[in-house]
Amino acid sequence: MKHEDKAALGRREFLRTIGAGAGLAATAAVPLAAPAAAAESDADKKKTRYRETDHVKAFYRTNGYPAKK
């Protein structure tokens, strides 16, 4: 009986370690994303990114969206 309890605690400890590692990995990734956002100029922030291409128009047409006038 004692051996089964020790194995259960081992699995729990493993899951705690995995959870802590995921938290640390997420925290470490945040500073890497900040310089990329800072590199974007005001002109880049204001430019249009959405383009209604032929495949987008086909998607709207086949999925029953109303036609744009």
N, C-alpha and C positions, 0 to 999 in steps of 0.2 A: 504494500500500500504506500509506503514511504517513497518508493521509486517513482510511482505515478505522480505524486505531488511535486516532486522535484522537476519532472519533465514538464508539467503544466506551468510551473514558475519560469522555466527556461523559455517557453514559448512567449509568455507574457513579457519577459524581459527583452526578448528579441523584437516584439512588436513596439515596445517603448523606444528601443534604439532606432528602429526604422522611422518611427514618427518624429523623433528628435532630429534625425538626419535630414528628413524632408523639410523640416522647419528651418534648419540651418542652410540648406541649399537654397530655399526660397529667399532667405534673408541675404545671402551672398549674391544672388542674381539681381537684386534691386539696384545696387550702385552701378552695375554694368549698363542698365537700361537708361539711366539718367543722362549720360553724356550724349546719347543718340537723340534724345528729345531736345536737348539744348542746342544741338547742331542745326536744327531746323530754323530757317530764317522766317521773318514776318511774311515775306512774299510767298514762301512755301506753305505757310499756314493758311493763307487766304486763297490759294489757287484751287480751282475746281478739280476734284479727284474722280467724281462720278461721271461716267460717259455712257450714254445710251447706245451701245453698239448693236449690231445685228442680232447677236445671240441673246442679248438682254431683251430686245424687242420681241424675239421669238418666244422667250420665256413668258413675257407678259401676255402675248397673244394666246399661247396654248394653255395658260392657267386661268384664263377668264378675267383678267384685269381690264378695266374700262380703257378705251383708247384715249390717248393724251391729245388734247386739242390746242 
